[in-house]
Amino acid sequence: MSTGRESKPTDEESDANLGSGLAIGIGLGVAIGIATDDLALWLPMGVALGVAVGVGMGTR
């Protein structure tokens, strides 16, 4: 039974989640950018998606 209180992640866990999300986003952005020959578009898109994923992983 839930008490209604959710534990917040520590600063170290949040940093790890953000770093993991950035790594995933940059990797995907570079891969798609190379495949489509438009790295200048997909690298920042990957960073933005990576930050979103990292923050999303930290709010669980």
PDBQT receptor file of N, H, CA, C and O in Angstrom, charges set to zero:
ATOM      1  N   MET A   1       0.840  -1.178   0.000  1.00  0.00    +0.000 N 
ATOM      2  CA  MET A   1       0.000   0.000   0.000  1.00  0.00    +0.000 C 
ATOM      3  C   MET A   1       0.887   1.244   0.000  1.00  0.00    +0.000 C 
ATOM      4  O   MET A   1       1.839   1.342   0.774  1.00  0.00    +0.000 OA
ATOM      5  N   SER A   2       0.568   2.169  -0.859  1.00  0.00    +0.000 N 
ATOM      6  H   SER A   2      -0.206   2.089  -1.487  1.00  0.00    +0.000 HD
ATOM      7  CA  SER A   2       1.368   3.374  -0.998  1.00  0.00    +0.000 C 
ATOM      8  C   SER A   2       0.950   4.416   0.036  1.00  0.00    +0.000 C 
ATOM      9  O   SER A   2      -0.230   4.565   0.353  1.00  0.00    +0.000 OA
ATOM     10  N   THR A   3       1.936   5.126   0.548  1.00  0.00    +0.000 N 
ATOM     11  H   THR A   3       2.894   5.005   0.291  1.00  0.00    +0.000 HD
ATOM     12  CA  THR A   3       1.660   6.180   1.527  1.00  0.00    +0.000 C 
ATOM     13  C   THR A   3       1.449   7.532   0.856  1.00  0.00    +0.000 C 
ATOM     14  O   THR A   3       1.145   8.521   1.523  1.00  0.00    +0.000 OA
ATOM     15  N   GLY A   4       1.610   7.575  -0.461  1.00  0.00    +0.000 N 
ATOM     16  H   GLY A   4       1.857   6.772  -1.004  1.00  0.00    +0.000 HD
ATOM     17  CA  GLY A   4       1.441   8.837  -1.168  1.00  0.00    +0.000 C 
ATOM     18  C   GLY A   4       2.723   9.630  -1.295  1.00  0.00    +0.000 C 
ATOM     19  O   GLY A   4       2.765  10.639  -1.999  1.00  0.00    +0.000 OA
ATOM     20  N   ARG A   5       3.757   9.187  -0.626  1.00  0.00    +0.000 N 
ATOM     21  H   ARG A   5       3.723   8.367  -0.054  1.00  0.00    +0.000 HD
ATOM     22  CA  ARG A   5       5.048   9.871  -0.704  1.00  0.00    +0.000 C 
ATOM     23  C   ARG A   5       5.961   9.074  -1.618  1.00  0.00    +0.000 C 
ATOM     24  O   ARG A   5       6.118   7.863  -1.467  1.00  0.00    +0.000 OA
ATOM     25  N   GLU A   6       6.549   9.765  -2.552  1.00  0.00    +0.000 N 
ATOM     26  H   GLU A   6       6.421  10.750  -2.675  1.00  0.00    +0.000 HD
ATOM     27  CA  GLU A   6       7.501   9.127  -3.447  1.00  0.00    +0.000 C 
ATOM     28  C   GLU A   6       8.881   9.668  -3.122  1.00  0.00    +0.000 C 
ATOM     29  O   GLU A   6       9.049  10.865  -2.887  1.00  0.00    +0.000 OA
ATOM     30  N   SER A   7       9.860   8.786  -3.110  1.00  0.00    +0.000 N 
ATOM     31  H   SER A   7       9.723   7.814  -3.300  1.00  0.00    +0.000 HD
ATOM     32  CA  SER A   7      11.217   9.231  -2.812  1.00  0.00    +0.000 C 
ATOM     33  C   SER A   7      11.810   9.911  -4.038  1.00  0.00    +0.000 C 
ATOM     34  O   SER A   7      11.672   9.428  -5.162  1.00  0.00    +0.000 OA
ATOM     35  N   LYS A   8      12.462  11.020  -3.806  1.00  0.00    +0.000 N 
ATOM     36  H   LYS A   8      12.574  11.412  -2.893  1.00  0.00    +0.000 HD
ATOM     37  CA  LYS A   8      13.111  11.737  -4.888  1.00  0.00    +0.000 C 
ATOM     38  C   LYS A   8      14.506  11.163  -5.080  1.00  0.00    +0.000 C 
ATOM     39  O   LYS A   8      15.150  10.754  -4.114  1.00  0.00    +0.000 OA
ATOM     40  N   PRO A   9      14.979  11.130  -6.332  1.00  0.00    +0.000 N 
ATOM     41  CA  PRO A   9      16.332  10.630  -6.548  1.00  0.00    +0.000 C 
ATOM     42  C   PRO A   9      17.368  11.589  -5.966  1.00  0.00    +0.000 C 
ATOM     43  O   PRO A   9      17.144  12.798  -5.908  1.00  0.00    +0.000 OA
ATOM     44  N   THR A  10      18.493  11.044  -5.542  1.00  0.00    +0.000 N 
ATOM     45  H   THR A  10      18.675  10.062  -5.590  1.00  0.00    +0.000 HD
ATOM     46  CA  THR A  10      19.569  11.876  -5.022  1.00  0.00    +0.000 C 
ATOM     47  C   THR A  10      20.219  12.633  -6.174  1.00  0.00    +0.000 C 
ATOM     48  O   THR A  10      19.952  12.356  -7.343  1.00  0.00    +0.000 OA
ATOM     49  N   ASP A  11      21.074  13.592  -5.829  1.00  0.00    +0.000 N 
ATOM     50  H   ASP A  11      21.291  13.817  -4.879  1.00  0.00    +0.000 HD
ATOM     51  CA  ASP A  11      21.763  14.364  -6.862  1.00  0.00    +0.000 C 
ATOM     52  C   ASP A  11      22.630  13.468  -7.731  1.00  0.00    +0.000 C 
ATOM     53  O   ASP A  11      22.710  13.672  -8.942  1.00  0.00    +0.000 OA
ATOM     54  N   GLU A  12      23.279  12.478  -7.128  1.00  0.00    +0.000 N 
ATOM     55  H   GLU A  12      23.214  12.312  -6.144  1.00  0.00    +0.000 HD
ATOM     56  CA  GLU A  12      24.137  11.581  -7.901  1.00  0.00    +0.000 C 
ATOM     57  C   GLU A  12      23.317  10.744  -8.872  1.00  0.00    +0.000 C 
ATOM     58  O   GLU A  12      23.735  10.528 -10.009  1.00  0.00    +0.000 OA
ATOM     59  N   GLU A  13      22.146  10.269  -8.431  1.00  0.00    +0.000 N 
ATOM     60  H   GLU A  13      21.807  10.445  -7.507  1.00  0.00    +0.000 HD
ATOM     61  CA  GLU A  13      21.289   9.494  -9.319  1.00  0.00    +0.000 C 
ATOM     62  C   GLU A  13      20.763  10.358 -10.458  1.00  0.00    +0.000 C 
ATOM     63  O   GLU A  13      20.681   9.900 -11.598  1.00  0.00    +0.000 OA
ATOM     64  N   SER A  14      20.408  11.595 -10.159  1.00  0.00    +0.000 N 
ATOM     65  H   SER A  14      20.475  11.967  -9.233  1.00  0.00    +0.000 HD
ATOM     66  CA  SER A  14      19.908  12.508 -11.189  1.00  0.00    +0.000 C 
ATOM     67  C   SER A  14      20.990  12.797 -12.217  1.00  0.00    +0.000 C 
ATOM     68  O   SER A  14      20.717  12.821 -13.417  1.00  0.00    +0.000 OA
ATOM     69  N   ASP A  15      22.219  13.016 -11.755  1.00  0.00    +0.000 N 
ATOM     70  H   ASP A  15      22.441  12.996 -10.780  1.00  0.00    +0.000 HD
ATOM     71  CA  ASP A  15      23.327  13.265 -12.671  1.00  0.00    +0.000 C 
ATOM     72  C   ASP A  15      23.591  12.054 -13.548  1.00  0.00    +0.000 C 
ATOM     73  O   ASP A  15      23.862  12.197 -14.741  1.00  0.00    +0.000 OA
ATOM     74  N   ALA A  16      23.515  10.862 -12.969  1.00  0.00    +0.000 N 
ATOM     75  H   ALA A  16      23.295  10.745 -12.001  1.00  0.00    +0.000 HD
ATOM     76  CA  ALA A  16      23.746   9.641 -13.737  1.00  0.00    +0.000 C 
ATOM     77  C   ALA A  16      22.653   9.458 -14.783  1.00  0.00    +0.000 C 
ATOM     78  O   ALA A  16      22.937   9.070 -15.916  1.00  0.00    +0.000 OA
ATOM     79  N   ASN A  17      21.407   9.737 -14.410  1.00  0.00    +0.000 N 
ATOM     80  H   ASN A  17      21.176  10.052 -13.489  1.00  0.00    +0.000 HD
ATOM     81  CA  ASN A  17      20.306   9.610 -15.363  1.00  0.00    +0.000 C 
ATOM     82  C   ASN A  17      20.443  10.613 -16.497  1.00  0.00    +0.000 C 
ATOM     83  O   ASN A  17      20.220  10.272 -17.659  1.00  0.00    +0.000 OA
ATOM     84  N   LEU A  18      20.804  11.836 -16.173  1.00  0.00    +0.000 N 
ATOM     85  H   LEU A  18      20.985  12.113 -15.229  1.00  0.00    +0.000 HD
ATOM     86  CA  LEU A  18      20.970  12.861 -17.200  1.00  0.00    +0.000 C 
ATOM     87  C   LEU A  18      22.130  12.504 -18.121  1.00  0.00    +0.000 C 
ATOM     88  O   LEU A  18      22.029  12.655 -19.338  1.00  0.00    +0.000 OA
ATOM     89  N   GLY A  19      23.222  12.034 -17.548  1.00  0.00    +0.000 N 
ATOM     90  H   GLY A  19      23.304  11.911 -16.560  1.00  0.00    +0.000 HD
ATOM     91  CA  GLY A  19      24.368  11.629 -18.358  1.00  0.00    +0.000 C 
ATOM     92  C   GLY A  19      24.041  10.469 -19.277  1.00  0.00    +0.000 C 
ATOM     93  O   GLY A  19      24.456  10.453 -20.436  1.00  0.00    +0.000 OA
ATOM     94  N   SER A  20      23.303   9.503 -18.769  1.00  0.00    +0.000 N 
ATOM     95  H   SER A  20      22.966   9.516 -17.828  1.00  0.00    +0.000 HD
ATOM     96  CA  SER A  20      22.897   8.361 -19.597  1.00  0.00    +0.000 C 
ATOM     97  C   SER A  20      21.986   8.814 -20.727  1.00  0.00    +0.000 C 
ATOM     98  O   SER A  20      22.135   8.380 -21.870  1.00  0.00    +0.000 OA
ATOM     99  N   GLY A  21      21.050   9.682 -20.403  1.00  0.00    +0.000 N 
ATOM    100  H   GLY A  21      20.929  10.034 -19.475  1.00  0.00    +0.000 HD
ATOM    101  CA  GLY A  21      20.149  10.194 -21.435  1.00  0.00    +0.000 C 
ATOM    102  C   GLY A  21      20.891  10.970 -22.505  1.00  0.00    +0.000 C 
ATOM    103  O   GLY A  21      20.599  10.833 -23.693  1.00  0.00    +0.000 OA
ATOM    104  N   LEU A  22      21.852  11.786 -22.090  1.00  0.00    +0.000 N 
ATOM    105  H   LEU A  22      22.090  11.897 -21.125  1.00  0.00    +0.000 HD
ATOM    106  CA  LEU A  22      22.653  12.537 -23.064  1.00  0.00    +0.000 C 
ATOM    107  C   LEU A  22      23.455  11.606 -23.959  1.00  0.00    +0.000 C 
ATOM    108  O   LEU A  22      23.535  11.822 -25.169  1.00  0.00    +0.000 OA
ATOM    109  N   ALA A  23      24.047  10.577 -23.376  1.00  0.00    +0.000 N 
ATOM    110  H   ALA A  23      23.983  10.402 -22.394  1.00  0.00    +0.000 HD
ATOM    111  CA  ALA A  23      24.831   9.631 -24.173  1.00  0.00    +0.000 C 
ATOM    112  C   ALA A  23      23.950   8.934 -25.209  1.00  0.00    +0.000 C 
ATOM    113  O   ALA A  23      24.345   8.779 -26.364  1.00  0.00    +0.000 OA
ATOM    114  N   ILE A  24      22.766   8.519 -24.791  1.00  0.00    +0.000 N 
ATOM    115  H   ILE A  24      22.446   8.645 -23.852  1.00  0.00    +0.000 HD
ATOM    116  CA  ILE A  24      21.839   7.865 -25.717  1.00  0.00    +0.000 C 
ATOM    117  C   ILE A  24      21.416   8.837 -26.818  1.00  0.00    +0.000 C 
ATOM    118  O   ILE A  24      21.416   8.480 -27.996  1.00  0.00    +0.000 OA
ATOM    119  N   GLY A  25      21.056  10.058 -26.441  1.00  0.00    +0.000 N 
ATOM    120  H   GLY A  25      21.055  10.348 -25.484  1.00  0.00    +0.000 HD
ATOM    121  CA  GLY A  25      20.607  11.045 -27.412  1.00  0.00    +0.000 C 
ATOM    122  C   GLY A  25      21.683  11.445 -28.401  1.00  0.00    +0.000 C 
ATOM    123  O   GLY A  25      21.419  11.556 -29.598  1.00  0.00    +0.000 OA
ATOM    124  N   ILE A  26      22.895  11.661 -27.910  1.00  0.00    +0.000 N 
ATOM    125  H   ILE A  26      23.109  11.571 -26.937  1.00  0.00    +0.000 HD
ATOM    126  CA  ILE A  26      23.992  12.035 -28.808  1.00  0.00    +0.000 C 
ATOM    127  C   ILE A  26      24.303  10.888 -29.759  1.00  0.00    +0.000 C 
ATOM    128  O   ILE A  26      24.532  11.103 -30.950  1.00  0.00    +0.000 OA
ATOM    129  N   GLY A  27      24.311   9.671 -29.229  1.00  0.00    +0.000 N 
ATOM    130  H   GLY A  27      24.126   9.496 -28.262  1.00  0.00    +0.000 HD
ATOM    131  CA  GLY A  27      24.567   8.507 -30.087  1.00  0.00    +0.000 C 
ATOM    132  C   GLY A  27      23.529   8.367 -31.185  1.00  0.00    +0.000 C 
ATOM    133  O   GLY A  27      23.870   8.148 -32.348  1.00  0.00    +0.000 OA
ATOM    134  N   LEU A  28      22.265   8.493 -30.815  1.00  0.00    +0.000 N 
ATOM    135  H   LEU A  28      21.989   8.671 -29.870  1.00  0.00    +0.000 HD
ATOM    136  CA  LEU A  28      21.206   8.395 -31.823  1.00  0.00    +0.000 C 
ATOM    137  C   LEU A  28      21.257   9.562 -32.803  1.00  0.00    +0.000 C 
ATOM    138  O   LEU A  28      21.063   9.377 -34.004  1.00  0.00    +0.000 OA
ATOM    139  N   GLY A  29      21.516  10.763 -32.292  1.00  0.00    +0.000 N 
ATOM    140  H   GLY A  29      21.673  10.914 -31.316  1.00  0.00    +0.000 HD
ATOM    141  CA  GLY A  29      21.603  11.930 -33.167  1.00  0.00    +0.000 C 
ATOM    142  C   GLY A  29      22.726  11.808 -34.181  1.00  0.00    +0.000 C 
ATOM    143  O   GLY A  29      22.549  12.155 -35.349  1.00  0.00    +0.000 OA
ATOM    144  N   VAL A  30      23.874  11.321 -33.746  1.00  0.00    +0.000 N 
ATOM    145  H   VAL A  30      24.017  11.039 -32.797  1.00  0.00    +0.000 HD
ATOM    146  CA  VAL A  30      25.006  11.139 -34.663  1.00  0.00    +0.000 C 
ATOM    147  C   VAL A  30      24.687  10.051 -35.683  1.00  0.00    +0.000 C 
ATOM    148  O   VAL A  30      24.963  10.214 -36.871  1.00  0.00    +0.000 OA
ATOM    149  N   ALA A  31      24.107   8.943 -35.224  1.00  0.00    +0.000 N 
ATOM    150  H   ALA A  31      23.883   8.811 -34.258  1.00  0.00    +0.000 HD
ATOM    151  CA  ALA A  31      23.790   7.840 -36.136  1.00  0.00    +0.000 C 
ATOM    152  C   ALA A  31      22.788   8.279 -37.207  1.00  0.00    +0.000 C 
ATOM    153  O   ALA A  31      22.980   8.001 -38.391  1.00  0.00    +0.000 OA
ATOM    154  N   ILE A  32      21.728   8.959 -36.791  1.00  0.00    +0.000 N 
ATOM    155  H   ILE A  32      21.573   9.185 -35.829  1.00  0.00    +0.000 HD
ATOM    156  CA  ILE A  32      20.730   9.415 -37.764  1.00  0.00    +0.000 C 
ATOM    157  C   ILE A  32      21.321  10.504 -38.656  1.00  0.00    +0.000 C 
ATOM    158  O   ILE A  32      21.052  10.539 -39.856  1.00  0.00    +0.000 OA
ATOM    159  N   GLY A  33      22.126  11.392 -38.070  1.00  0.00    +0.000 N 
ATOM    160  H   GLY A  33      22.344  11.364 -37.095  1.00  0.00    +0.000 HD
ATOM    161  CA  GLY A  33      22.744  12.458 -38.849  1.00  0.00    +0.000 C 
ATOM    162  C   GLY A  33      23.682  11.941 -39.920  1.00  0.00    +0.000 C 
ATOM    163  O   GLY A  33      23.714  12.474 -41.029  1.00  0.00    +0.000 OA
ATOM    164  N   ILE A  34      24.442  10.912 -39.601  1.00  0.00    +0.000 N 
ATOM    165  H   ILE A  34      24.416  10.479 -38.700  1.00  0.00    +0.000 HD
ATOM    166  CA  ILE A  34      25.334  10.320 -40.600  1.00  0.00    +0.000 C 
ATOM    167  C   ILE A  34      24.521   9.595 -41.664  1.00  0.00    +0.000 C 
ATOM    168  O   ILE A  34      24.828   9.689 -42.853  1.00  0.00    +0.000 OA
ATOM    169  N   ALA A  35      23.483   8.870 -41.242  1.00  0.00    +0.000 N 
ATOM    170  H   ALA A  35      23.233   8.794 -40.276  1.00  0.00    +0.000 HD
ATOM    171  CA  ALA A  35      22.659   8.120 -42.192  1.00  0.00    +0.000 C 
ATOM    172  C   ALA A  35      21.933   9.048 -43.166  1.00  0.00    +0.000 C 
ATOM    173  O   ALA A  35      21.779   8.714 -44.341  1.00  0.00    +0.000 OA
ATOM    174  N   THR A  36      21.490  10.204 -42.689  1.00  0.00    +0.000 N 
ATOM    175  H   THR A  36      21.616  10.475 -41.735  1.00  0.00    +0.000 HD
ATOM    176  CA  THR A  36      20.748  11.135 -43.542  1.00  0.00    +0.000 C 
ATOM    177  C   THR A  36      21.637  12.229 -44.128  1.00  0.00    +0.000 C 
ATOM    178  O   THR A  36      21.159  13.080 -44.879  1.00  0.00    +0.000 OA
ATOM    179  N   ASP A  37      22.910  12.213 -43.795  1.00  0.00    +0.000 N 
ATOM    180  H   ASP A  37      23.299  11.522 -43.185  1.00  0.00    +0.000 HD
ATOM    181  CA  ASP A  37      23.874  13.209 -44.255  1.00  0.00    +0.000 C 
ATOM    182  C   ASP A  37      23.459  14.622 -43.832  1.00  0.00    +0.000 C 
ATOM    183  O   ASP A  37      23.618  15.582 -44.585  1.00  0.00    +0.000 OA
ATOM    184  N   ASP A  38      22.927  14.727 -42.615  1.00  0.00    +0.000 N 
ATOM    185  H   ASP A  38      22.798  13.947 -42.003  1.00  0.00    +0.000 HD
ATOM    186  CA  ASP A  38      22.521  16.027 -42.071  1.00  0.00    +0.000 C 
ATOM    187  C   ASP A  38      22.867  16.072 -40.582  1.00  0.00    +0.000 C 
ATOM    188  O   ASP A  38      21.991  16.212 -39.729  1.00  0.00    +0.000 OA
ATOM    189  N   LEU A  39      24.152  15.951 -40.294  1.00  0.00    +0.000 N 
ATOM    190  H   LEU A  39      24.864  15.837 -40.987  1.00  0.00    +0.000 HD
ATOM    191  CA  LEU A  39      24.618  15.904 -38.909  1.00  0.00    +0.000 C 
ATOM    192  C   LEU A  39      24.327  17.207 -38.164  1.00  0.00    +0.000 C 
ATOM    193  O   LEU A  39      24.065  17.190 -36.962  1.00  0.00    +0.000 OA
ATOM    194  N   ALA A  40      24.371  18.328 -38.874  1.00  0.00    +0.000 N 
ATOM    195  H   ALA A  40      24.584  18.341 -39.851  1.00  0.00    +0.000 HD
ATOM    196  CA  ALA A  40      24.126  19.624 -38.230  1.00  0.00    +0.000 C 
ATOM    197  C   ALA A  40      22.709  19.735 -37.678  1.00  0.00    +0.000 C 
ATOM    198  O   ALA A  40      22.479  20.485 -36.729  1.00  0.00    +0.000 OA
ATOM    199  N   LEU A  41      21.769  19.016 -38.244  1.00  0.00    +0.000 N 
ATOM    200  H   LEU A  41      21.955  18.407 -39.015  1.00  0.00    +0.000 HD
ATOM    201  CA  LEU A  41      20.399  19.022 -37.737  1.00  0.00    +0.000 C 
ATOM    202  C   LEU A  41      20.225  18.009 -36.616  1.00  0.00    +0.000 C 
ATOM    203  O   LEU A  41      19.641  18.327 -35.579  1.00  0.00    +0.000 OA
ATOM    204  N   TRP A  42      20.722  16.799 -36.810  1.00  0.00    +0.000 N 
ATOM    205  H   TRP A  42      21.196  16.541 -37.652  1.00  0.00    +0.000 HD
ATOM    206  CA  TRP A  42      20.406  15.707 -35.900  1.00  0.00    +0.000 C 
ATOM    207  C   TRP A  42      21.226  15.688 -34.624  1.00  0.00    +0.000 C 
ATOM    208  O   TRP A  42      20.768  15.126 -33.629  1.00  0.00    +0.000 OA
ATOM    209  N   LEU A  43      22.407  16.270 -34.602  1.00  0.00    +0.000 N 
ATOM    210  H   LEU A  43      22.780  16.726 -35.410  1.00  0.00    +0.000 HD
ATOM    211  CA  LEU A  43      23.184  16.290 -33.359  1.00  0.00    +0.000 C 
ATOM    212  C   LEU A  43      22.483  17.116 -32.277  1.00  0.00    +0.000 C 
ATOM    213  O   LEU A  43      22.325  16.618 -31.163  1.00  0.00    +0.000 OA
ATOM    214  N   PRO A  44      22.057  18.352 -32.549  1.00  0.00    +0.000 N 
ATOM    215  CA  PRO A  44      21.317  19.082 -31.507  1.00  0.00    +0.000 C 
ATOM    216  C   PRO A  44      19.971  18.438 -31.175  1.00  0.00    +0.000 C 
ATOM    217  O   PRO A  44      19.519  18.502 -30.032  1.00  0.00    +0.000 OA
ATOM    218  N   MET A  45      19.327  17.819 -32.168  1.00  0.00    +0.000 N 
ATOM    219  H   MET A  45      19.694  17.766 -33.097  1.00  0.00    +0.000 HD
ATOM    220  CA  MET A  45      18.073  17.113 -31.891  1.00  0.00    +0.000 C 
ATOM    221  C   MET A  45      18.328  15.955 -30.932  1.00  0.00    +0.000 C 
ATOM    222  O   MET A  45      17.535  15.712 -30.023  1.00  0.00    +0.000 OA
ATOM    223  N   GLY A  46      19.429  15.245 -31.134  1.00  0.00    +0.000 N 
ATOM    224  H   GLY A  46      20.073  15.443 -31.873  1.00  0.00    +0.000 HD
ATOM    225  CA  GLY A  46      19.781  14.146 -30.242  1.00  0.00    +0.000 C 
ATOM    226  C   GLY A  46      20.074  14.630 -28.834  1.00  0.00    +0.000 C 
ATOM    227  O   GLY A  46      19.683  13.982 -27.863  1.00  0.00    +0.000 OA
ATOM    228  N   VAL A  47      20.751  15.751 -28.712  1.00  0.00    +0.000 N 
ATOM    229  H   VAL A  47      21.068  16.278 -29.501  1.00  0.00    +0.000 HD
ATOM    230  CA  VAL A  47      21.037  16.313 -27.387  1.00  0.00    +0.000 C 
ATOM    231  C   VAL A  47      19.730  16.685 -26.685  1.00  0.00    +0.000 C 
ATOM    232  O   VAL A  47      19.550  16.382 -25.506  1.00  0.00    +0.000 OA
ATOM    233  N   ALA A  48      18.827  17.335 -27.405  1.00  0.00    +0.000 N 
ATOM    234  H   ALA A  48      18.974  17.581 -28.363  1.00  0.00    +0.000 HD
ATOM    235  CA  ALA A  48      17.543  17.726 -26.812  1.00  0.00    +0.000 C 
ATOM    236  C   ALA A  48      16.743  16.499 -26.381  1.00  0.00    +0.000 C 
ATOM    237  O   ALA A  48      16.178  16.478 -25.287  1.00  0.00    +0.000 OA
ATOM    238  N   LEU A  49      16.694  15.490 -27.229  1.00  0.00    +0.000 N 
ATOM    239  H   LEU A  49      17.152  15.507 -28.118  1.00  0.00    +0.000 HD
ATOM    240  CA  LEU A  49      15.978  14.263 -26.873  1.00  0.00    +0.000 C 
ATOM    241  C   LEU A  49      16.657  13.559 -25.709  1.00  0.00    +0.000 C 
ATOM    242  O   LEU A  49      15.988  12.996 -24.843  1.00  0.00    +0.000 OA
ATOM    243  N   GLY A  50      17.980  13.590 -25.687  1.00  0.00    +0.000 N 
ATOM    244  H   GLY A  50      18.523  14.048 -26.390  1.00  0.00    +0.000 HD
ATOM    245  CA  GLY A  50      18.716  12.963 -24.596  1.00  0.00    +0.000 C 
ATOM    246  C   GLY A  50      18.452  13.625 -23.257  1.00  0.00    +0.000 C 
ATOM    247  O   GLY A  50      18.309  12.942 -22.243  1.00  0.00    +0.000 OA
ATOM    248  N   VAL A  51      18.386  14.939 -23.244  1.00  0.00    +0.000 N 
ATOM    249  H   VAL A  51      18.502  15.494 -24.067  1.00  0.00    +0.000 HD
ATOM    250  CA  VAL A  51      18.070  15.648 -21.999  1.00  0.00    +0.000 C 
ATOM    251  C   VAL A  51      16.662  15.285 -21.543  1.00  0.00    +0.000 C 
ATOM    252  O   VAL A  51      16.429  15.055 -20.357  1.00  0.00    +0.000 OA
ATOM    253  N   ALA A  52      15.727  15.233 -22.482  1.00  0.00    +0.000 N 
ATOM    254  H   ALA A  52      15.916  15.420 -23.446  1.00  0.00    +0.000 HD
ATOM    255  CA  ALA A  52      14.351  14.871 -22.131  1.00  0.00    +0.000 C 
ATOM    256  C   ALA A  52      14.281  13.457 -21.561  1.00  0.00    +0.000 C 
ATOM    257  O   ALA A  52      13.582  13.218 -20.576  1.00  0.00    +0.000 OA
ATOM    258  N   VAL A  53      14.998  12.527 -22.172  1.00  0.00    +0.000 N 
ATOM    259  H   VAL A  53      15.566  12.722 -22.972  1.00  0.00    +0.000 HD
ATOM    260  CA  VAL A  53      15.012  11.147 -21.676  1.00  0.00    +0.000 C 
ATOM    261  C   VAL A  53      15.681  11.089 -20.306  1.00  0.00    +0.000 C 
ATOM    262  O   VAL A  53      15.192  10.401 -19.410  1.00  0.00    +0.000 OA
ATOM    263  N   GLY A  54      16.785  11.797 -20.135  1.00  0.00    +0.000 N 
ATOM    264  H   GLY A  54      17.182  12.356 -20.864  1.00  0.00    +0.000 HD
ATOM    265  CA  GLY A  54      17.492  11.801 -18.857  1.00  0.00    +0.000 C 
ATOM    266  C   GLY A  54      16.654  12.367 -17.728  1.00  0.00    +0.000 C 
ATOM    267  O   GLY A  54      16.643  11.821 -16.624  1.00  0.00    +0.000 OA
ATOM    268  N   VAL A  55      15.960  13.448 -17.993  1.00  0.00    +0.000 N 
ATOM    269  H   VAL A  55      15.969  13.892 -18.889  1.00  0.00    +0.000 HD
ATOM    270  CA  VAL A  55      15.087  14.035 -16.975  1.00  0.00    +0.000 C 
ATOM    271  C   VAL A  55      13.914  13.104 -16.702  1.00  0.00    +0.000 C 
ATOM    272  O   VAL A  55      13.489  12.950 -15.557  1.00  0.00    +0.000 OA
ATOM    273  N   GLY A  56      13.397  12.490 -17.748  1.00  0.00    +0.000 N 
ATOM    274  H   GLY A  56      13.742  12.615 -18.678  1.00  0.00    +0.000 HD
ATOM    275  CA  GLY A  56      12.297  11.547 -17.575  1.00  0.00    +0.000 C 
ATOM    276  C   GLY A  56      12.688  10.345 -16.738  1.00  0.00    +0.000 C 
ATOM    277  O   GLY A  56      11.890   9.864 -15.933  1.00  0.00    +0.000 OA
ATOM    278  N   MET A  57      13.902   9.856 -16.916  1.00  0.00    +0.000 N 
ATOM    279  H   MET A  57      14.550  10.248 -17.570  1.00  0.00    +0.000 HD
ATOM    280  CA  MET A  57      14.370   8.724 -16.112  1.00  0.00    +0.000 C 
ATOM    281  C   MET A  57      14.555   9.140 -14.661  1.00  0.00    +0.000 C 
ATOM    282  O   MET A  57      14.428   8.310 -13.760  1.00  0.00    +0.000 OA
ATOM    283  N   GLY A  58      14.849  10.399 -14.423  1.00  0.00    +0.000 N 
ATOM    284  H   GLY A  58      14.952  11.073 -15.154  1.00  0.00    +0.000 HD
ATOM    285  CA  GLY A  58      15.086  10.871 -13.069  1.00  0.00    +0.000 C 
ATOM    286  C   GLY A  58      13.830  11.143 -12.271  1.00  0.00    +0.000 C 
ATOM    287  O   GLY A  58      13.897  11.271 -11.049  1.00  0.00    +0.000 OA
ATOM    288  N   THR A  59      12.685  11.235 -12.930  1.00  0.00    +0.000 N 
ATOM    289  H   THR A  59      12.631  11.131 -13.924  1.00  0.00    +0.000 HD
ATOM    290  CA  THR A  59      11.454  11.557 -12.216  1.00  0.00    +0.000 C 
ATOM    291  C   THR A  59      10.634  10.333 -11.842  1.00  0.00    +0.000 C 
ATOM    292  O   THR A  59       9.526  10.469 -11.322  1.00  0.00    +0.000 OA
ATOM    293  N   ARG A  60      11.149   9.166 -12.092  1.00  0.00    +0.000 N 
ATOM    294  H   ARG A  60      12.048   9.056 -12.514  1.00  0.00    +0.000 HD
ATOM    295  CA  ARG A  60      10.419   7.938 -11.738  1.00  0.00    +0.000 C 
ATOM    296  C   ARG A  60      10.384   7.752 -10.267  1.00  0.00    +0.000 C 
ATOM    297  O   ARG A  60       9.814   6.775  -9.782  1.00  0.00    +0.000 OA
TER     298      ARG A  60
